[in-house]
Amino acid sequence: MTNFRATPLGPEDVDELVSLHQRCGLTCYCRYWHFEGNTDDWHDRLFNDTVTNETELRDTTRNSEESARGMVARAPDSSAVVGWLKLSRADQLPKLYGQRLYRTLDIFGGDRSGVFTLSCLLVDPEFRKQGVASALISAAIGWARSLGGTAIEAFPRRDEYLSDAELWLGPFSTLESLGFEIVHDFGPYPVLRCPL
C-alpha cells in the first residue's frame, strides 16, 4: 500500500484542491454544510452556478477560515492532491447536526467545545482503495488532538452496495479500524465517535 502524505490544508493547496474536485466531477467544492438555502436552492446552485462554490472554497482557504479546515493527501512521488478530508468543529455544522436523523439524539449533549466532525472525504478515482482515506483519517485524528479536540464524530453511510461516490462522509470500515466506535446505531446511518 502506498504511503500517502496527509497535511493540513493551506492557502498554497487551493488550486490542487479545486483540481481534485474537478477530476471527481463535483461542483459542491465542499460548501454544502455552509450553504444557508434549502435543498432545491442547493441543487440549483450545483447545476446553474458552479462558480460560487469554487469561489467560496478559494476565498475561505486563502483566508484560512474555519469553514475551510481540513487535510489534503498526496502520493509520495507527486505534488497533486489526491485526497481531501474536511475536519470541522461540531458547532460549525448546524446543518449536519440539525438533520432529521440526528437532531433529537441525546448523544450530542454535554460539553461539545472540543468535538470535531469529519464532514467530507474525497479521494481521486485513480487512487481509491489504496489507503488515501486511512492516511487522511489517521492524520486528522492527530491534528484534532493537537488543536485541543476531545473527540471526532463521523456520519458514514453503511451498506454493502454503496458506490465509492456515496462514501463522501468516510468509509465505515476504515473509520472503525482506526478507533471510531458506534455511539448510535441506526441501520445505514450510524453515528461514530473517536475519543481523543
CYANA upper distance limits for C-alpha pairs under 8 A (distance plus 0.5 A):
  1 MET  CA    130 GLN  CA      6.49
  1 MET  CA    131 GLY  CA      7.06
  2 THR  CA     75 ALA  CA      7.84
  2 THR  CA     76 PRO  CA      8.28
  2 THR  CA    130 GLN  CA      7.10
  2 THR  CA    131 GLY  CA      7.34
  3 ASN  CA     75 ALA  CA      7.48
  3 ASN  CA     76 PRO  CA      7.08
  3 ASN  CA    131 GLY  CA      8.19
  3 ASN  CA    135 ALA  CA      8.28
  4 PHE  CA     73 ALA  CA      6.62
  4 PHE  CA     74 ARG  CA      6.04
  4 PHE  CA     75 ALA  CA      5.27
  4 PHE  CA     76 PRO  CA      6.42
  4 PHE  CA    131 GLY  CA      7.90
  4 PHE  CA    132 VAL  CA      6.74
  4 PHE  CA    135 ALA  CA      6.71
  5 ARG  CA     73 ALA  CA      5.78
  5 ARG  CA     74 ARG  CA      5.67
  5 ARG  CA     75 ALA  CA      6.82
  5 ARG  CA     76 PRO  CA      7.06
  5 ARG  CA    135 ALA  CA      7.64
  6 ALA  CA     71 MET  CA      6.68
  6 ALA  CA     72 VAL  CA      5.92
  6 ALA  CA     73 ALA  CA      4.70
  6 ALA  CA     74 ARG  CA      7.04
  6 ALA  CA    135 ALA  CA      6.71
  6 ALA  CA    136 LEU  CA      6.09
  6 ALA  CA    139 ALA  CA      6.67
  7 THR  CA     71 MET  CA      5.82
  7 THR  CA     72 VAL  CA      6.09
  7 THR  CA     73 ALA  CA      7.07
  7 THR  CA    139 ALA  CA      7.72
  8 PRO  CA     69 ARG  CA      8.08
  8 PRO  CA     70 GLY  CA      6.30
  8 PRO  CA     71 MET  CA      4.80
  8 PRO  CA     72 VAL  CA      6.75
  8 PRO  CA    143 TRP  CA      8.46
  9 LEU  CA     13 ASP  CA      6.76
  9 LEU  CA     14 VAL  CA      8.43
  9 LEU  CA     61 THR  CA      8.24
  9 LEU  CA     68 ALA  CA      8.43
  9 LEU  CA     69 ARG  CA      7.16
  9 LEU  CA     70 GLY  CA      5.98
  9 LEU  CA     71 MET  CA      5.56
  9 LEU  CA     72 VAL  CA      6.23
 10 GLY  CA     14 VAL  CA      7.75
 10 GLY  CA     61 THR  CA      7.28
 10 GLY  CA     62 ARG  CA      7.98
 10 GLY  CA     64 SER  CA      7.68
 11 PRO  CA     61 THR  CA      5.88
 11 PRO  CA     62 ARG  CA      4.96
 11 PRO  CA     63 ASN  CA      7.87
 11 PRO  CA     64 SER  CA      7.41
 12 GLU  CA     62 ARG  CA      8.30
 13 ASP  CA     17 LEU  CA      6.68
 13 ASP  CA     81 VAL  CA      8.39
 14 VAL  CA     18 VAL  CA      6.64
 14 VAL  CA     57 LEU  CA      8.35
 14 VAL  CA     58 ARG  CA      6.55
 14 VAL  CA     61 THR  CA      6.99
 14 VAL  CA     62 ARG  CA      7.89
 15 ASP  CA     19 SER  CA      6.68
 15 ASP  CA     58 ARG  CA      8.42
 16 GLU  CA     20 LEU  CA      6.70
 16 GLU  CA     80 ALA  CA      6.63
 16 GLU  CA     81 VAL  CA      6.01
 17 LEU  CA     21 HIS  CA      6.99
 17 LEU  CA     72 VAL  CA      8.24
 17 LEU  CA     81 VAL  CA      6.71
 17 LEU  CA     84 TRP  CA      7.96
 18 VAL  CA     22 GLN  CA      6.81
 18 VAL  CA     29 TYR  CA      7.62
 18 VAL  CA     54 GLU  CA      7.62
 18 VAL  CA     58 ARG  CA      8.46
 19 SER  CA     23 ARG  CA      6.62
 20 LEU  CA     24 CYS  CA      6.77
 20 LEU  CA     81 VAL  CA      6.98
 20 LEU  CA     82 VAL  CA      7.01
 20 LEU  CA     83 GLY  CA      7.96
 20 LEU  CA    124 ASP  CA      6.96
 21 HIS  CA     25 GLY  CA      6.74
 21 HIS  CA     26 LEU  CA      5.69
 21 HIS  CA     27 THR  CA      7.51
 21 HIS  CA     29 TYR  CA      6.84
 22 GLN  CA     26 LEU  CA      6.31
 22 GLN  CA     27 THR  CA      7.77
 23 ARG  CA    124 ASP  CA      7.50
 24 CYS  CA    124 ASP  CA      6.75
 24 CYS  CA    125 PRO  CA      7.26
 27 THR  CA     46 LEU  CA      6.29
 27 THR  CA     47 PHE  CA      8.40
 27 THR  CA     50 THR  CA      6.18
 27 THR  CA     53 ASN  CA      7.57
 27 THR  CA     54 GLU  CA      7.99
 28 CYS  CA     32 TYR  CA      7.08
 28 CYS  CA     46 LEU  CA      6.80
 28 CYS  CA     50 THR  CA      8.06
 28 CYS  CA     53 ASN  CA      6.59
 28 CYS  CA     54 GLU  CA      8.22
 29 TYR  CA     53 ASN  CA      6.17
 29 TYR  CA     54 GLU  CA      6.21
 29 TYR  CA     57 LEU  CA      6.74
 30 CYS  CA     53 ASN  CA      8.36
 30 CYS  CA     57 LEU  CA      7.83
 30 CYS  CA     86 LYS  CA      8.33
 30 CYS  CA    120 CYS  CA      7.61
 31 ARG  CA     35 PHE  CA      6.73
 31 ARG  CA     53 ASN  CA      6.76
 31 ARG  CA     56 GLU  CA      8.06
 31 ARG  CA     57 LEU  CA      7.62
 32 TYR  CA     42 TRP  CA      8.04
 33 TRP  CA     93 LEU  CA      6.70
 33 TRP  CA     94 PRO  CA      8.43
 33 TRP  CA     95 LYS  CA      6.32
 33 TRP  CA     96 LEU  CA      7.08
 34 HIS  CA     67 SER  CA      7.98
 34 HIS  CA     93 LEU  CA      7.87
 34 HIS  CA     95 LYS  CA      8.08
 35 PHE  CA     42 TRP  CA      7.86
 37 GLY  CA     41 ASP  CA      6.16
 37 GLY  CA     42 TRP  CA      6.97
 38 ASN  CA     42 TRP  CA      6.76
 39 THR  CA     43 HIS  CA      6.72
 40 ASP  CA     44 ASP  CA      6.68
 41 ASP  CA     45 ARG  CA      6.76
 42 TRP  CA     46 LEU  CA      6.71
 43 HIS  CA     47 PHE  CA      6.80
 44 ASP  CA     48 ASN  CA      6.15
 44 ASP  CA     49 ASP  CA      7.77
 45 ARG  CA     49 ASP  CA      5.15
 45 ARG  CA     50 THR  CA      6.75
 45 ARG  CA     52 THR  CA      8.37
 46 LEU  CA     50 THR  CA      6.03
 49 ASP  CA     53 ASN  CA      8.32
 50 THR  CA     54 GLU  CA      7.18
 51 VAL  CA     55 THR  CA      6.50
 52 THR  CA     56 GLU  CA      6.58
 53 ASN  CA     57 LEU  CA      6.72
 54 GLU  CA     58 ARG  CA      6.67
 55 THR  CA     59 ASP  CA      6.51
 56 GLU  CA     60 THR  CA      6.44
 57 LEU  CA     61 THR  CA      6.47
 57 LEU  CA     68 ALA  CA      7.45
 58 ARG  CA     62 ARG  CA      6.55
 59 ASP  CA     63 ASN  CA      6.60
 60 THR  CA     64 SER  CA      6.42
 60 THR  CA     65 GLU  CA      5.56
 60 THR  CA     66 GLU  CA      8.34
 60 THR  CA     67 SER  CA      7.29
 60 THR  CA     68 ALA  CA      6.17
 61 THR  CA     65 GLU  CA      6.78
 61 THR  CA     68 ALA  CA      5.83
 61 THR  CA     69 ARG  CA      8.33
 64 SER  CA     68 ALA  CA      7.15
 64 SER  CA     69 ARG  CA      7.96
 65 GLU  CA     69 ARG  CA      7.54
 66 GLU  CA     88 SER  CA      7.80
 67 SER  CA     88 SER  CA      7.43
 67 SER  CA     92 GLN  CA      8.00
 68 ALA  CA     86 LYS  CA      7.83
 69 ARG  CA     86 LYS  CA      6.60
 69 ARG  CA     87 LEU  CA      6.21
 69 ARG  CA     88 SER  CA      6.77
 70 GLY  CA     84 TRP  CA      7.60
 70 GLY  CA     85 LEU  CA      5.87
 70 GLY  CA     86 LYS  CA      4.70
 70 GLY  CA     87 LEU  CA      5.28
 70 GLY  CA     88 SER  CA      7.95
 70 GLY  CA    140 ALA  CA      8.32
 71 MET  CA     84 TRP  CA      6.23
 71 MET  CA     85 LEU  CA      5.64
 71 MET  CA     86 LYS  CA      7.06
 71 MET  CA     87 LEU  CA      7.93
 71 MET  CA    136 LEU  CA      6.97
 71 MET  CA    139 ALA  CA      8.19
 71 MET  CA    140 ALA  CA      7.32
 72 VAL  CA     81 VAL  CA      6.73
 72 VAL  CA     82 VAL  CA      7.98
 72 VAL  CA     83 GLY  CA      6.06
 72 VAL  CA     84 TRP  CA      5.13
 72 VAL  CA     85 LEU  CA      7.05
 72 VAL  CA    136 LEU  CA      7.63
 73 ALA  CA     81 VAL  CA      6.11
 73 ALA  CA     82 VAL  CA      6.15
 73 ALA  CA     83 GLY  CA      5.25
 73 ALA  CA     84 TRP  CA      6.85
 73 ALA  CA    132 VAL  CA      7.34
 73 ALA  CA    135 ALA  CA      7.96
 73 ALA  CA    136 LEU  CA      6.97
 74 ARG  CA     78 SER  CA      6.87
 74 ARG  CA     79 SER  CA      6.73
 74 ARG  CA     80 ALA  CA      6.48
 74 ARG  CA     81 VAL  CA      5.43
 74 ARG  CA     82 VAL  CA      5.93
 74 ARG  CA     83 GLY  CA      7.44
 75 ALA  CA     79 SER  CA      7.90
 75 ALA  CA     80 ALA  CA      8.05
 75 ALA  CA     81 VAL  CA      8.32
 75 ALA  CA     82 VAL  CA      7.58
 82 VAL  CA    123 VAL  CA      6.39
 82 VAL  CA    124 ASP  CA      5.60
 82 VAL  CA    127 PHE  CA      7.37
 82 VAL  CA    132 VAL  CA      8.21
 83 GLY  CA    121 LEU  CA      7.99
 83 GLY  CA    122 LEU  CA      6.03
 83 GLY  CA    123 VAL  CA      4.82
 83 GLY  CA    124 ASP  CA      6.61
 83 GLY  CA    132 VAL  CA      6.85
 83 GLY  CA    133 ALA  CA      7.88
 83 GLY  CA    136 LEU  CA      8.00
 84 TRP  CA    120 CYS  CA      8.21
 84 TRP  CA    121 LEU  CA      6.11
 84 TRP  CA    122 LEU  CA      5.58
 84 TRP  CA    123 VAL  CA      7.00
 84 TRP  CA    136 LEU  CA      7.78
 85 LEU  CA    118 LEU  CA      7.60
 85 LEU  CA    119 SER  CA      8.04
 85 LEU  CA    120 CYS  CA      6.05
 85 LEU  CA    121 LEU  CA      4.93
 85 LEU  CA    122 LEU  CA      7.00
 85 LEU  CA    136 LEU  CA      6.83
 85 LEU  CA    137 ILE  CA      7.97
 85 LEU  CA    140 ALA  CA      8.43
 86 LYS  CA    118 LEU  CA      6.48
 86 LYS  CA    119 SER  CA      5.95
 86 LYS  CA    120 CYS  CA      5.45
 86 LYS  CA    121 LEU  CA      6.95
 87 LEU  CA    116 PHE  CA      7.08
 87 LEU  CA    117 THR  CA      6.17
 87 LEU  CA    118 LEU  CA      5.43
 87 LEU  CA    119 SER  CA      6.64
 87 LEU  CA    120 CYS  CA      8.09
 87 LEU  CA    140 ALA  CA      7.66
 88 SER  CA     92 GLN  CA      7.02
 88 SER  CA     93 LEU  CA      7.89
 88 SER  CA    116 PHE  CA      5.97
 88 SER  CA    117 THR  CA      5.66
 88 SER  CA    118 LEU  CA      7.09
 88 SER  CA    119 SER  CA      7.21
 89 ARG  CA     93 LEU  CA      7.82
 89 ARG  CA    113 SER  CA      8.44
 89 ARG  CA    114 GLY  CA      8.06
 89 ARG  CA    115 VAL  CA      6.54
 89 ARG  CA    116 PHE  CA      4.73
 89 ARG  CA    117 THR  CA      6.40
 90 ALA  CA     94 PRO  CA      8.25
 90 ALA  CA    112 ARG  CA      7.85
 90 ALA  CA    113 SER  CA      8.43
 90 ALA  CA    115 VAL  CA      6.19
 90 ALA  CA    116 PHE  CA      5.61
 90 ALA  CA    117 THR  CA      5.96
 91 ASP  CA    112 ARG  CA      8.19
 91 ASP  CA    113 SER  CA      8.12
 93 LEU  CA     97 TYR  CA      6.97
 94 PRO  CA     98 GLY  CA      6.07
 95 LYS  CA     99 GLN  CA      6.97
 96 LEU  CA    102 TYR  CA      8.48
 97 TYR  CA    102 TYR  CA      6.23
 97 TYR  CA    103 ARG  CA      6.16
 98 GLY  CA    102 TYR  CA      6.86
 98 GLY  CA    103 ARG  CA      5.14
 99 GLN  CA    103 ARG  CA      6.19
100 ARG  CA    104 THR  CA      8.29
107 ILE  CA    183 VAL  CA      7.78
107 ILE  CA    184 HIS  CA      8.14
108 PHE  CA    112 ARG  CA      8.12
114 GLY  CA    148 GLY  CA      6.87
114 GLY  CA    149 GLY  CA      4.84
114 GLY  CA    150 THR  CA      5.37
114 GLY  CA    151 ALA  CA      7.15
115 VAL  CA    149 GLY  CA      6.30
115 VAL  CA    150 THR  CA      6.22
115 VAL  CA    151 ALA  CA      5.43
115 VAL  CA    152 ILE  CA      6.23
115 VAL  CA    153 GLU  CA      7.75
116 PHE  CA    144 ALA  CA      7.52
116 PHE  CA    149 GLY  CA      7.12
116 PHE  CA    150 THR  CA      8.42
116 PHE  CA    151 ALA  CA      6.67
116 PHE  CA    152 ILE  CA      5.09
116 PHE  CA    153 GLU  CA      6.77
117 THR  CA    152 ILE  CA      5.73
117 THR  CA    153 GLU  CA      5.24
117 THR  CA    154 ALA  CA      6.43
118 LEU  CA    152 ILE  CA      7.31
118 LEU  CA    153 GLU  CA      6.75
118 LEU  CA    154 ALA  CA      5.71
118 LEU  CA    155 PHE  CA      8.16
118 LEU  CA    169 LEU  CA      7.43
118 LEU  CA    170 GLY  CA      8.28
119 SER  CA    154 ALA  CA      7.59
119 SER  CA    155 PHE  CA      8.25
119 SER  CA    169 LEU  CA      6.43
120 CYS  CA    168 TRP  CA      6.01
120 CYS  CA    169 LEU  CA      5.41
120 CYS  CA    170 GLY  CA      7.57
121 LEU  CA    133 ALA  CA      7.94
121 LEU  CA    167 LEU  CA      8.00
121 LEU  CA    168 TRP  CA      5.42
121 LEU  CA    169 LEU  CA      6.04
121 LEU  CA    170 GLY  CA      6.09
122 LEU  CA    168 TRP  CA      6.48
123 VAL  CA    127 PHE  CA      7.14
123 VAL  CA    128 ARG  CA      6.55
123 VAL  CA    132 VAL  CA      7.37
123 VAL  CA    133 ALA  CA      7.67
124 ASP  CA    128 ARG  CA      6.93
127 PHE  CA    132 VAL  CA      7.64
128 ARG  CA    132 VAL  CA      7.48
131 GLY  CA    135 ALA  CA      6.69
132 VAL  CA    136 LEU  CA      6.71
133 ALA  CA    137 ILE  CA      6.55
133 ALA  CA    170 GLY  CA      7.92
133 ALA  CA    171 PRO  CA      8.31
133 ALA  CA    174 THR  CA      8.04
134 SER  CA    138 SER  CA      6.42
134 SER  CA    174 THR  CA      6.93
134 SER  CA    175 LEU  CA      8.46
134 SER  CA    178 LEU  CA      8.27
135 ALA  CA    139 ALA  CA      6.61
136 LEU  CA    140 ALA  CA      6.54
137 ILE  CA    141 ILE  CA      6.74
137 ILE  CA    175 LEU  CA      8.05
137 ILE  CA    178 LEU  CA      8.33
138 SER  CA    142 GLY  CA      7.19
138 SER  CA    178 LEU  CA      7.55
139 ALA  CA    143 TRP  CA      6.62
140 ALA  CA    144 ALA  CA      6.40
141 ILE  CA    145 ARG  CA      6.74
141 ILE  CA    152 ILE  CA      7.88
141 ILE  CA    196 LEU  CA      7.84
142 GLY  CA    146 SER  CA      6.76
143 TRP  CA    147 LEU  CA      6.83
144 ALA  CA    148 GLY  CA      7.05
144 ALA  CA    149 GLY  CA      5.56
144 ALA  CA    150 THR  CA      8.49
144 ALA  CA    151 ALA  CA      8.47
144 ALA  CA    152 ILE  CA      8.13
145 ARG  CA    149 GLY  CA      5.27
145 ARG  CA    150 THR  CA      7.33
145 ARG  CA    196 LEU  CA      6.49
149 GLY  CA    196 LEU  CA      7.17
150 THR  CA    195 PRO  CA      6.58
150 THR  CA    196 LEU  CA      5.44
151 ALA  CA    193 ARG  CA      7.07
151 ALA  CA    194 CYS  CA      5.90
151 ALA  CA    195 PRO  CA      4.83
151 ALA  CA    196 LEU  CA      5.52
152 ILE  CA    193 ARG  CA      6.10
152 ILE  CA    194 CYS  CA      5.68
152 ILE  CA    195 PRO  CA      7.15
152 ILE  CA    196 LEU  CA      7.95
153 GLU  CA    191 VAL  CA      7.62
153 GLU  CA    192 LEU  CA      6.06
153 GLU  CA    193 ARG  CA      4.85
153 GLU  CA    194 CYS  CA      6.92
154 ALA  CA    169 LEU  CA      7.59
154 ALA  CA    170 GLY  CA      8.09
154 ALA  CA    191 VAL  CA      6.52
154 ALA  CA    192 LEU  CA      5.56
154 ALA  CA    193 ARG  CA      6.75
155 PHE  CA    169 LEU  CA      6.57
155 PHE  CA    170 GLY  CA      8.16
155 PHE  CA    189 TYR  CA      7.27
155 PHE  CA    190 PRO  CA      6.76
155 PHE  CA    191 VAL  CA      5.54
155 PHE  CA    192 LEU  CA      6.85
156 PRO  CA    167 LEU  CA      7.39
156 PRO  CA    168 TRP  CA      8.27
156 PRO  CA    169 LEU  CA      5.41
156 PRO  CA    170 GLY  CA      5.85
156 PRO  CA    171 PRO  CA      6.71
156 PRO  CA    172 PHE  CA      6.07
156 PRO  CA    189 TYR  CA      7.08
156 PRO  CA    190 PRO  CA      7.22
156 PRO  CA    191 VAL  CA      7.78
156 PRO  CA    192 LEU  CA      8.39
157 ARG  CA    162 LEU  CA      8.49
157 ARG  CA    166 GLU  CA      8.02
157 ARG  CA    167 LEU  CA      7.13
157 ARG  CA    169 LEU  CA      7.68
157 ARG  CA    170 GLY  CA      8.29
157 ARG  CA    171 PRO  CA      7.92
157 ARG  CA    172 PHE  CA      7.27
157 ARG  CA    188 PRO  CA      5.95
157 ARG  CA    189 TYR  CA      5.80
157 ARG  CA    190 PRO  CA      7.61
158 ARG  CA    162 LEU  CA      8.25
158 ARG  CA    171 PRO  CA      8.46
158 ARG  CA    172 PHE  CA      6.62
158 ARG  CA    187 GLY  CA      7.78
158 ARG  CA    188 PRO  CA      4.94
158 ARG  CA    189 TYR  CA      6.81
158 ARG  CA    190 PRO  CA      7.74
159 ASP  CA    188 PRO  CA      6.30
162 LEU  CA    166 GLU  CA      6.42
162 LEU  CA    167 LEU  CA      7.77
163 SER  CA    167 LEU  CA      7.60
164 ASP  CA    168 TRP  CA      8.46
167 LEU  CA    171 PRO  CA      6.04
170 GLY  CA    174 THR  CA      8.19
170 GLY  CA    175 LEU  CA      7.61
171 PRO  CA    175 LEU  CA      6.81
172 PHE  CA    176 GLU  CA      6.71
173 SER  CA    177 SER  CA      6.63
174 THR  CA    178 LEU  CA      6.81
175 LEU  CA    179 GLY  CA      7.17
175 LEU  CA    180 PHE  CA      5.93
176 GLU  CA    180 PHE  CA      5.26
176 GLU  CA    181 GLU  CA      6.71
179 GLY  CA    194 CYS  CA      6.37
180 PHE  CA    192 LEU  CA      6.20
180 PHE  CA    193 ARG  CA      5.58
180 PHE  CA    194 CYS  CA      4.77
180 PHE  CA    195 PRO  CA      8.19
181 GLU  CA    192 LEU  CA      5.66
181 GLU  CA    193 ARG  CA      5.84
181 GLU  CA    194 CYS  CA      6.72
182 ILE  CA    190 PRO  CA      7.16
182 ILE  CA    191 VAL  CA      6.34
182 ILE  CA    192 LEU  CA      4.90
182 ILE  CA    193 ARG  CA      6.98
183 VAL  CA    190 PRO  CA      8.19
183 VAL  CA    191 VAL  CA      6.24
183 VAL  CA    192 LEU  CA      6.02
183 VAL  CA    193 ARG  CA      6.95
184 HIS  CA    190 PRO  CA      6.14
184 HIS  CA    191 VAL  CA      5.54
184 HIS  CA    192 LEU  CA      7.58
185 ASP  CA    189 TYR  CA      7.74
185 ASP  CA    190 PRO  CA      5.11
185 ASP  CA    191 VAL  CA      7.03
186 PHE  CA    190 PRO  CA      5.53
186 PHE  CA    191 VAL  CA      8.36
